[in-house]
Amino acid sequence: MNPWGAASVCALVAISLVTTLWALVSAKSTTRASLQRARERSDKTTELQDAEALETAARRKRHRAERYADTRTETDAELNARHAREDLEANERWEGIFRDAGLVRANLGNLARRAEMESIWVLQTVLDANSGNAVLLMVGIVTGAVAAVWSIFL
């Protein structure tokens, strides 16, 4: 066996191991960072939904109190129209708040779609963050394969 050939195969194996391990360690840290961003996004969504639920409960309590007040000056139709208008304005305002935060507001009509979109977002974030690591991993694997093939012919 040629000593230069053996040294070059050893160098290729070392390069393969280093790049593969580097890619795996880097993938672990970037995946962890991506999942942390997803967790923060989920926490922000939950925080906004809780705030909206509290505001809605307070508004409904106020509406009930107005409806049963003894000193009411509005008719039932006027009161219903004002309450509906307030609910619509609050709904539009919360839609804007969620949209400005880059989030999707959950309701019974879009729960399945929202869960699907959030899953896709998390997966896409992890894949985007690890695209460079995938290339590095492939370089390590190809370098290892070249070293193995080259060692056969030496």
N, C-alpha and C positions, 0 to 999 in steps of 0.2 A: 504494500500500500504506500502510496506517495505521501510523505509527511506534510507537504503543503496541502494536499487534498484533504487529509485528515483534519488539519488545522482549520481549513475553510469550512468543512462540515461542522466541526465543533462551534465555530463562530456563528454559522447560520442557525444552529440549534439554540445557541445562547440568545441570539437576536430574536428568534421565534419565541422562546420562553419569556424574555423580558417584555416584548410587545404584547403578547397574549395576557400576561399577568397585569401589565399596566392597563390594558383595555378593560379587564375584568374589575380591577380595583376602582378605576375611574367610573365604570358603569354603575357600580354599587353606590358611589357617592352622588352621582348625578341623578340616579333613580330616587335615592332618598330625598334629595332636594326637590325633585319634581313632585313627589308624593306629599312633601311638606307644603308646597304651594297649593296643591289640591286640597289638603286638609284646611289650610287657611281660607281658601275660597269657600269651602263647605261651611266653615265656621261663620264667615261673613254672611252667607245666605241664611243660615239659621238665625243669626242675630237680627237681620232685616225682617225675616218672617215673624220672629217673636215681637219685634217692635210694632209691626203692622197688626198683629193679633191683639196686642194690648190697646192700640189706638182704636181698633174696630170694636172691641169689647166696651171701651169707655164711650164711644159714640153711640152704640146701641143702648147702653144704660141711660145715657142722656136722652135719647129718643123716647125710651119707655117713660122716663120721668116727665118729659114734656107732654106725652100723650095722656097721662093720667093726672096732670096738674089741674087743680081746681080753678086756677086763674087764667086759663088758656084763652087767648083771643083769636086764634086761628081755627078755621073749620077743619074737619078731618081731611078733606080733600087738599086743602092748602098745606096742612101739616105733612101729609103723605108726600106731596110734591116736593116740599122743602127737604124732607128726609131723603128722598130718592136722589135729589140733586146733590146733597151733601155726600151721600154714599158714592155717587158717580165721580164727583170731584176728588174724593179721597182715593178711589180706585185708580183714577188717571194719574194722580200724584205719585202713588206707590209704584205704578207701572214705570213711571219716569225714573224713580229712585233706583229700582232694580236694573233698568236699562242702562242708566248712567254708571252703575257699578259693574256692568258687563255680565250680569247674572240673569237667569231665567226665573220668573216668578212662578211658584208652584200653585196649581189649582187642581181640582178633580179632573178637569178635562185634559191636562197635559202632564200628569204625574209620570206615566210610562215613558212618554217622549222626553221629558226632562231628565229622567234617570238615564235614559239611553244617551242623550246628548252629553251629560256630565261624564259618563263612562268613556265616551269617545274622546272628550276633551282631555281626560286624565291619560288615556292611552296615547293620544297624539302628543301630549306634552312629554311623556316619558320617551317616546320614540324620537321626537325631535331633539331632545337633550342628549340622546345616546347615539345619534347618527355618526358622529366622529369616532365614538368608541367601537361601533360596529366595523368601521373601516380599519381601525387599528387592530381589531381582533382578526379580521380577514387577512391582513398583512402578516400577522403572526402565524396564522394557520398555513398560508401559502408558503411562507418562508420555511416552516417546519416540513412541509411536503417536499419542497425543493431540496432541502437537506437530506431527507430520507431517500429520495430518488437518486441524488448525487452520490450518496454513500453506497448505493447498490453497485454503481459503475466504477467505484474506486478499487 
